[in-house]
């Protein structure tokens, strides 16, 4: 197996480790760093449950090689809150009952964060369009979309937690 030394920032902490070149970012995050908030379901980039932010952009970590994380800044769901204060997206998911089994929630929240950071004025219809790559087996999606648009409105007012 080929190995590579990498250094990246994960949730504000510099991490230096040797990775095997075939490892995915989700494997590294979950199995080597113990950050189990990142979920992996399909392993094919189809469901979005493993979404993390890499330099602010949403990526399916099941398709992203750990070796390619060298020099990058990565945010997982564990890094979104500010201590005990949830990010507005996390709080809106709780308040709106947008969490059922919770398996898809980390990927939904992080995808929504990347989307709203880039386009804070998206309409409800555009939010639905941009979230299409994240699948949920438990809900009818309405509560998820309500949570995202509620958080969008709070974040536009300046009530957001800085991450």
C-alpha positions, -999 to 999 in steps of 0.1 A, spaced: 0 0 0 12 35 -8 11 60 20 12 98 21 19 122 50 -8 149 50 -16 179 71 -50 196 72 -72 215 95 -103 197 107 -128 216 127 -102 242 135 -76 217 147 -44 210 127 -42 173 120 -11 156 107 -12 119 98 -1 92 74 -29 80 51 -30 52 27 -36 66 -7 -68 46 -13 -85 58 19 -115 80 14 -120 112 35 -150 96 52 -129 66 63 -102 89 76 -127 112 94 -147 83 110 -122 55 115 -89 73 121 -101 105 137 -132 92 155 -155 119 142 -186 97 137 -210 125 129 -200 121 92 -222 92 80 -216 69 50 -245 52 34 -242 45 -3 -204 49 -8 -211 61 -43 -217 98 -39 -255 94 -45 -271 101 -11 -251 130 5 -251 116 40 -212 118 41 -211 155 30 -184 176 46 -170 210 38 -136 212 22 -124 248 20 -161 258 24 -174 237 -5 -197 207 1 -182 173 -10 -192 137 -7 -164 124 15 -170 89 3 -156 99 -31 -129 123 -18 -95 108 -13 -80 115 21 -46 122 4 -63 150 -15 -72 167 19 -35 177 23 -34 215 30 -72 218 31 -96 231 58 -124 206 65 -155 211 85 -176 182 98 -209 184 116 -189 183 149 -171 215 140 -202 236 131 -214 245 166 -197 271 187 -192 251 219 -227 244 233 -244 269 209 -257 252 178 -252 268 144 -286 284 132 -290 255 107 -286 229 134 -309 248 158 -335 251 130 -334 214 123 -341 207 160 -368 234 163 -386 223 131 -385 186 138 -364 181 107 -345 153 124 -360 118 125 -334 90 125 -307 116 120 -286 96 96 -289 122 67 -289 152 90 -252 160 91 -249 159 53 -281 180 49 -269 206 74 -234 209 58 -248 210 23 -272 238 33 -244 257 50 -222 257 19 -252 267 -2 -263 295 20 -228 308 25 -225 312 -13 -261 323 -20 -279 337 11 -308 350 -10 -320 317 -25 -357 313 -28 -375 283 -12 -377 267 -47 -339 272 -53 -332 257 -19 -351 225 -29 -332 224 -61 -298 227 -45 -306 201 -18 -315 174 -44 -283 155 -39 -292 148 -3 -316 119 3 -337 111 34 -356 79 38 -376 91 69 -392 124 60 -413 141 33 -385 168 32 -409 196 41 -396 201 76 -360 200 62 -367 227 37 -386 247 64 -356 245 87 -332 256 60 -353 286 50 -358 295 86 -320 294 92 -314 313 60 -337 341 73 -319 342 107 -285 342 91 -295 371 68 -305 391 99 -270 385 113 -280 360 140 -256 334 128 -228 317 147 -195 323 131 -176 292 122 
